[in-house]
């Protein structure tokens, strides 16, 4: 009789042992090396389409457990928070889950700011604002969930795709409508910038990140530290950079949106400087170069609205974002609320012109002449 080969003996041994028992499976699981979380995070394009995605026993996508959620992919990190793409096992859908980055090390102020964002966004129901669904604490980790917007921020969107003036106006119009609604509900964003606008796959903008939001109106208050400066410097209003907390309101968001519109129309920030103190002075004192100097395709009415929003005195801006009126292809400016400043104080200022302090310094690379769009 022929002696069996080692390979045959091995196969015979496996057949005799039979399928592994549950205890053996558990032991193998405990002894197995930990898996790389990144390798387990699938890419999900829609909560309704999960073909080819690793699934858990309940049919949902696999991921790191976090209460009723499974964390799939890290979407981004900010100064105090981290945002995950997550699967809600109860509602069976993809959501964005934000948690405090420092977890148990977070102080009361960080927790309050985090909860303020959740409360502010949670009370707003508008098609242009990302809604909040769930707020909670799990093992000392504060979190909240919101709609997952499949797309990119407006900041990345504008760098990837050159926006025609008409397209820039349509985006800002939608954002203005969302902010006007928030103001009507007593919420001031205070950190409006392209990075806090999400663009979905169809090109629709959604306002997000109410971490610095302030409640306005009788019996409400935001942070109360005297002279506290909050926001992103390049997009701050003069009252924000000046620490004039009592003056910060809806008009401050309007100024920041004016900076955003200026940037989308020209690809240049209206106020630029080498350092923060110089930038604060430019925002408080300098007149911006008219957008048509950078991009001649900008419609005069669009320029009027942009410069009106960038007035130094909040009282000289529009009474509300409802004043940003569009009809047909272009915005319509209406006197007297849209009457621009004198030509000598604004239109005469151009890149490199004598007396134009905003042309003396910059943040990062800067063009020395307007670049024409093709």
C-alpha positions as a printed Julia matrix, in Angstrom:
374×3 Matrix{Float64}:
   0.0     0.0     0.0
   1.38    3.37   -1.01
   2.27    5.75    1.79
   0.08    8.92    1.67
   1.85   12.16    0.89
   2.04   14.96    3.48
  -0.54   16.94    1.47
  -2.96   13.99    1.54
  -2.44   13.56    5.3
  -3.22   17.25    5.8
  -6.44   16.97    3.8
  -7.45   13.85    5.72
  -6.84   15.6     9.03
  -9.05   18.56    8.03
 -11.83   16.23    6.93
 -11.7    14.38   10.24
 -11.85   17.57   12.25
 -14.92   18.86   10.36
 -16.03   22.52   10.32
 -14.79   24.68   13.18
 -17.04   25.0    16.23
 -18.23   28.35   17.53
 -15.66   28.21   20.33
 -12.9    27.58   17.8
 -14.12   30.46   15.66
 -14.12   32.76   18.69
 -10.61   31.69   19.6
  -9.37   32.27   16.07
 -10.98   35.69   16.1
  -9.31   36.58   19.39
  -5.92   35.4    18.14
  -6.17   37.08   14.77
  -4.22   40.33   14.36
  -6.39   43.47   14.53
  -7.62   44.65   11.15
  -6.7    48.02    9.75
  -9.79   50.25   10.25
  -9.06   51.98    6.96
  -9.23   48.69    5.1
 -12.68   48.02    6.58
 -14.14   51.39    5.64
 -16.04   50.99    2.36
 -16.87   53.72   -0.07
 -20.62   54.24   -0.12
 -22.14   56.44   -2.79
 -25.74   56.09   -1.64
 -27.59   54.52    1.28
 -29.6    52.62   -1.31
 -26.69   51.27   -3.35
 -24.27   49.06   -1.49
 -23.21   46.64   -4.2
 -19.71   45.31   -3.67
 -19.42   46.8    -0.17
 -18.43   44.62    2.79
 -21.59   44.05    4.81
 -22.31   43.24    8.43
 -24.65   40.51    9.6
 -27.67   42.85    9.36
 -26.94   43.74    5.75
 -25.56   47.23    6.4
 -22.01   48.28    5.5
 -19.27   47.13    7.86
 -17.39   49.63    9.99
 -16.13   50.47   13.46
 -19.01   50.27   15.99
 -20.01   53.49   17.77
 -23.3    53.01   19.57
 -26.06   52.62   16.98
 -23.64   53.78   14.27
 -20.77   52.25   12.34
 -17.94   54.59   11.46
 -16.93   54.07    7.82
 -14.59   56.83    6.62
 -13.09   59.9     8.23
 -14.26   62.89    6.2
 -12.23   65.62    7.83
 -10.83   67.25   10.95
 -11.19   70.78   12.22
  -9.91   72.76   15.16
 -11.96   70.79   17.67
 -14.02   68.21   15.77
 -13.68   65.21   13.5
 -16.39   64.22   11.02
 -17.09   60.63    9.99
 -19.14   59.05    7.28
 -21.27   56.62    9.27
 -24.03   54.04    8.9
 -27.1    54.47   11.11
 -28.13   50.89   11.96
 -31.59   51.95   13.19
 -32.66   54.2    10.33
 -30.47   52.23    7.86
 -28.94   55.17    6.06
 -25.64   56.96    5.64
 -25.12   60.03    7.86
 -22.33   62.43    8.77
 -21.28   61.98   12.4
 -19.31   64.71   14.13
 -17.6    64.21   17.46
 -15.33   66.31   19.67
 -11.78   65.58   18.67
 -10.29   65.75   22.16
 -13.03   63.51   23.66
 -12.67   63.29   27.45
 -10.01   66.03   27.42
 -12.49   68.61   26.14
 -13.19   71.44   28.56
 -16.6    72.94   29.3
 -16.1    75.68   26.72
 -15.38   73.21   23.92
 -18.38   71.11   24.87
 -20.62   74.19   24.96
 -19.44   75.3    21.53
 -20.05   71.79   20.19
 -23.56   71.65   21.64
 -24.27   75.18   20.42
 -23.57   74.02   16.87
 -25.91   71.05   17.3
 -28.68   73.2    18.82
 -28.38   75.92   16.2
 -28.44   73.57   13.21
 -31.02   71.35   14.9
 -33.66   74.09   15.03
 -33.21   75.08   11.38
 -35.23   73.37    8.66
 -34.32   74.76    5.25
 -33.44   73.01    1.98
 -30.15   74.92    1.89
 -28.99   74.01    5.42
 -27.63   70.61    6.44
 -30.09   69.3     9.09
 -29.09   67.67   12.4
 -30.78   64.37   13.36
 -29.32   63.0    16.59
 -27.31   64.44   19.49
 -25.82   62.35   22.27
 -22.93   61.24   24.44
 -21.38   57.77   24.27
 -18.72   56.79   26.82
 -17.96   60.47   27.43
 -17.74   61.23   23.69
 -20.11   63.98   22.56
 -21.45   63.61   19.02
 -24.23   64.6    16.68
 -25.31   63.37   13.25
 -26.59   65.19   10.19
 -27.35   64.52    6.54
 -24.43   63.17    4.56
 -23.85   65.39    1.52
 -22.08   63.46   -1.22
 -19.73   66.06   -2.68
 -17.09   68.62   -1.77
 -16.86   71.96   -0.03
 -17.32   75.1    -2.1
 -13.67   75.91   -1.33
 -12.47   72.75   -3.08
 -15.16   73.06   -5.72
 -14.01   76.53   -6.81
 -10.37   75.45   -6.96
 -11.24   72.45   -9.11
 -13.62   74.27  -11.46
 -13.43   77.83  -12.71
 -16.81   79.42  -12.06
 -18.42   81.73  -14.57
 -19.89   84.86  -12.92
 -23.45   83.66  -13.51
 -22.69   80.33  -11.81
 -21.01   82.1    -8.87
 -24.08   84.3    -8.46
 -26.47   81.35   -8.46
 -24.47   79.62   -5.72
 -24.27   82.72   -3.55
 -27.97   83.43   -4.1
 -28.86   80.01   -2.67
 -26.53   80.54    0.3
 -27.99   84.02    0.89
 -31.5    82.54    1.02
 -30.42   79.93    3.57
 -28.68   82.51    5.75
 -31.65   84.88    5.52
 -33.85   82.07    6.82
 -31.4    81.38    9.69
 -31.38   85.07   10.6
 -35.17   85.01   10.72
 -34.9    82.15   13.21
 -32.51   84.17   15.41
 -29.27   82.44   14.33
 -26.15   84.23   13.08
 -23.55   81.9    11.55
 -20.42   84.05   12.2
 -18.11   81.83   10.15
 -19.49   82.01    6.63
 -16.85   81.02    4.07
 -16.56   78.63    1.1
 -15.2    75.87    3.35
 -18.5    75.88    5.27
 -20.65   75.38    2.19
 -21.06   71.84    0.86
 -21.8    71.19   -2.83
 -23.73   68.04   -3.65
 -23.39   66.0    -6.83
 -25.95   68.2    -8.6
 -24.13   71.41   -7.71
 -26.58   72.53   -4.99
 -25.0    74.37   -2.02
 -25.74   73.56    1.63
 -24.68   75.72    4.58
 -23.0    73.77    7.37
 -20.8    74.16   10.48
 -22.67   76.36   12.94
 -19.91   75.93   15.54
 -19.57   79.68   16.04
 -23.28   80.43   15.7
 -24.77   83.16   17.85
 -28.39   83.45   18.9
 -29.8    86.94   18.51
 -32.99   88.48   19.78
 -34.59   89.04   23.19
 -33.35   86.72   25.92
 -30.63   85.15   23.78
 -26.87   85.37   23.77
 -23.82   83.81   22.26
 -20.36   83.75   23.85
 -20.15   86.69   26.23
 -16.4    87.28   26.53
 -15.72   90.96   25.96
 -13.69   91.58   22.82
 -13.72   87.92   21.79
 -12.69   87.46   18.16
 -14.33   84.46   16.5
 -14.28   83.36   12.88
 -11.89   82.98    9.95
  -9.83   86.2     9.63
  -9.98   86.7     5.85
 -13.8    86.44    5.91
 -14.45   88.46    9.07
 -16.38   91.71    9.13
 -14.86   94.91   10.57
 -16.95   94.52   13.72
 -15.62   90.97   14.16
 -11.92   91.79   13.7
 -12.43   94.8    15.96
 -13.89   92.63   18.73
 -17.09   94.69   18.81
 -19.2    91.78   20.0
 -22.42   93.75   20.51
 -22.41   94.84   16.85
 -22.12   91.31   15.47
 -25.37   90.23   13.86
 -26.94   89.29   10.51
 -25.03   92.11    8.79
 -21.79   90.37    9.79
 -22.83   87.23    7.89
 -23.71   89.48    4.97
 -20.17   90.9     4.94
 -18.64   87.41    5.03
 -20.9    86.32    2.17
 -19.79   89.45    0.3
 -16.17   88.3     0.71
 -17.2    84.87   -0.59
 -18.96   86.4    -3.62
 -15.94   88.6    -4.33
 -13.66   85.56   -4.19
 -15.88   83.52   -6.51
 -16.11   86.36   -9.03
 -12.42   87.3    -9.06
 -10.48   84.37   -7.54
  -8.86   86.97   -5.27
  -9.71   87.92   -1.68
 -10.82   91.54   -1.25
  -8.57   92.13    1.78
  -5.07   90.72    1.89
  -2.07   91.24    4.14
   1.11   89.57    5.37
   0.01   89.16    8.99
  -3.15   89.18   11.06
  -2.78   92.72   12.47
  -2.29   94.11    8.96
  -5.22   92.06    7.68
  -7.44   93.41   10.47
  -6.45   96.96    9.5
  -7.18   96.28    5.82
 -10.64   94.91    6.64
 -11.38   97.86    8.92
  -9.95  100.65    6.74
  -9.27   99.7     3.1
 -11.73   99.85    0.24
 -11.72   96.68   -1.9
 -10.62   96.85   -5.52
 -13.8    96.73   -7.67
 -14.32   93.16   -8.92
 -14.47   94.31  -12.56
 -10.81   95.28  -12.3
 -10.0    91.61  -11.84
 -12.71   90.16  -14.04
 -14.31   92.42  -16.67
 -17.08   89.85  -17.19
 -18.61   90.7   -13.8
 -21.97   92.44  -14.31
 -22.16   95.98  -12.83
 -25.16   95.02  -10.7
 -23.26   92.04   -9.3
 -20.39   94.37   -8.44
 -22.77   96.81   -6.76
 -24.25   94.09   -4.56
 -20.78   92.76   -3.7
 -19.39   96.16   -2.7
 -22.56   97.1    -0.83
 -22.17   93.97    1.31
 -18.55   94.94    2.03
 -19.37   98.34    3.53
 -17.4    99.0     6.74
 -20.43  100.25    8.66
 -23.05   97.5     9.17
 -25.79  100.15    8.83
 -24.64  100.89    5.26
 -25.03   97.28    4.13
 -28.37   95.85    3.05
 -31.02   95.81    5.73
 -31.09   92.02    5.26
 -29.97   89.4     2.79
 -33.41   89.7     1.22
 -31.96   92.85   -0.35
 -29.79   90.68   -2.59
 -32.38   90.59   -5.38
 -32.06   88.5    -8.51
 -34.32   88.62  -11.55
 -33.55   86.56  -14.62
 -29.88   86.31  -15.5
 -28.41   89.0   -13.29
 -28.99   90.62   -9.92
 -30.92   93.86   -9.84
 -29.64   96.73   -7.71
 -32.26   99.1    -6.34
 -31.6   102.61   -5.01
 -31.21  104.02   -2.49
 -30.11  100.93   -0.55
 -27.68   99.91   -3.3
 -26.17  103.35   -3.97
 -22.39  102.75   -4.14
 -19.79  105.02   -2.64
 -18.23  107.76   -4.7
 -16.09  106.86   -7.68
 -13.03  108.5    -6.14
 -13.24  106.4    -2.97
 -13.89  103.05   -4.63
 -13.76  102.75   -8.41
 -10.48  104.65   -8.67
  -8.76  102.11   -6.48
  -7.21   99.44   -8.64
  -4.41   96.87   -8.23
  -1.15   98.73   -7.75
  -2.76  102.18   -7.8
  -1.25  104.86   -5.53
  -3.04  105.01   -2.21
  -4.43  101.51   -2.51
  -3.18   99.97    0.72
  -4.77   96.61   -0.05
  -2.27   96.19   -2.91
   0.81   96.5    -0.7
   0.82   93.0     0.83
  -0.82   89.64    0.47
  -1.51   86.27    2.0
   0.26   83.72   -0.17
   0.89   84.11   -3.93
  -0.84   87.0    -5.59
  -1.37   88.13   -9.18
  -0.12   91.62  -10.05
  -2.77   92.17  -12.71
  -6.31   90.95  -13.3
  -6.49   87.59  -15.02
  -9.01   87.4   -17.8
 -11.27   84.38  -17.93
 -11.58   82.49  -21.17
